Amino acid sequence: MGARTVLDGAEISRALTRISHEIIEANKGSEGLILVGIPTRGSILARRIAESIARIEGAPVPVGQLDITMYRDDLAKNPTRSPQPTEMPVEGIDGATVVLVDDVLFSGRTVRAALDALNDHGRPRAVRLAALIDRGHRELPIRADYIGKNLPSSKDERIRVRVAEIDGEDAVIIA
């Protein structure tokens, strides 16, 4: 079976706009909100959501990037990519509502590592999770607060999120 596109660029854009509105509604505006992306594609999605919220609310939303490489529990058996820089907003995350943003939510292990990493940067008032794709198969009790699309898939399928900034196009492909 070949690869098939399950979301195109327009559908991704609509999903991110909907997530932006859901975040604003849950937070009662954009005040005290910080978006933190998990590299690589989660960081790009976090920036896009922050830009969307800023357009809607008329105020900028701080965005950060959180590298989780050294917090993973599978480093020994899964040599991973080289660490990415962690960049937190200058105002810090203490007392803020932090929305972690990732491209695909699968086992929950990446999010667990992100929570550990976030702990080293401060104490947010609350932490929420936004994922463009939730594919199920959780191994930890973690769920997303904001989901672009639920995409049940078998464990042997791969879901690839492509973003224009890196891949030249926006698409979600299942193979």
N, C-alpha and C positions, 0 to 999 in steps of 0.2 A: 504494500500500500504506500502510495506516495504522499508527499506533503500537501496539506490543504490549508488555505487561509481561512481562519475562523473570525477574524476581525480585520477590516481594512482601515485605512487612515481616518476616514470620516467617522467610522464607528468608535475608534479609539478616542477621537476628539470629543464625541458626544459622551462617552463613558467618563472621561476626565472632567468634563463640564458638570455632569451629574454629581460626581464625587465632590467637586468643589462646592456645589450648592448644599450637599448633605453635610459637609464639614462646617460651612457657615451656619447652617441651621442648628446643628448640634452644639456649636460653640457660641451661638447667639451673636454672630458677627466675627470679625477677624482679630479683635483685640486679644492679646496674650497668646496668640497662636504662632507656632513655629513648625515648619515642615522640614523633616529630615529624611533624605533619601538614602537608600542602601545601594552602593555602587553595584553595577555601573548604570543599568537602565533605570533603577529606582530613583537615582539622583536626578536624572533627566525628567522623569515623570513628576517628581516633587517640584522641580522648577516650573514645569508647565502648570501644575495645579496652583502653585503660589501666584503665578501670573494671572491665571483665571480668577482666583479669589480677589486679587488686587483690582482687576478690571471691574468686578461686581461690586466690591465694597469701597473702592476709591482710596485704598490705603495699602502700602506695600506690606507683604508678609515675609518675614525672615525665613531663609532657607539654609539648611546645612546639609552636609554629607557625612555619613558615619561608616567608616571602614570597620568591618567585623571579622576580618580574616583571622586575627590571632585569638578570637573569642570562640571560634568554631569548635565543636566537639568531635569533628571527624578529620582533623588535620593529619593525623598519622596515616590513615588509609586513603585519604583523598588529597593529594598534593593540589593546592589551590592556586589561584592566580596571585600575582604579586600584590601586596597591600596597596590600597588607594589612599590618598590623603583624607584625613578627617578634617572637616571644616565646620566649625560651629559658629552661629551668629555671635557678633561681638557682645551682645547683651546677655549671652548665656542662656541656659535653659531652665534655671531655677525658677520655680513658680509658674512656668508656662505650660500650656497644653501643647504637647509635642505629638505631631502626627508622623509616625514612621511610614515611609512610602517604599514599596517594593513592587517589582513587576509581576512575579508569580509567587503565590502562596501555595506551598506543597506540604512538606512534612512538618513545618513549623520550626525547624532547627535554626534556620537563618534568623528568624524573628527572635528566638530565645537568645542567640548570640548578640543580636542588636540590642536587646534589653540589657544584657550584661555590659556591653560597650557603652551604652547611653548612661548607665550608672556612674561611670568614671568621669562624666562631664557635668554632673549636677543632679539636682533633684527636681524634676518637673512636677507640676501640680497633678497632671494626668498624662498618660500615654495612650494614644489611639493608633490603629493600624489601617492603612489604606493599601489595597492591592489591586492592580489592574485585572489580574486573573486569579481566581481561586479554583484550584484543580482537585481539592480534596486530598485524601490519603494522609491525614494528619497523624503524626506520631506523638505530638505533645498537645496539651489542652490550650491551643491558641486559635483564635478566630479573628477575622478581619472585621473592623467596624464599617469600613467602606469598601465595596467591591465593584469593580467595573463589569465583570462577567464571571459567573460560575461556569466552569468548564470541566465537567466530570470527564476523567480520562483514565486509561489503564496505566499502571505503573511503568510499562515498557514504552509508552509513548513519550515523545519529547515535545514540550511546548516552548517555542522560541518567540520572544517579543523582540521585534525589530523597531528601532526608532530612527527617524530621519537624521538626527545629529550624528549617529554612529554608522548606521546601516544604509543610509540613503533613502529609506522609505519607512513609513509607519505600517506595521502589520503584526498580527499574532498568527503564528503558523503552528500547526500540530503535525507531527510526523511519527 
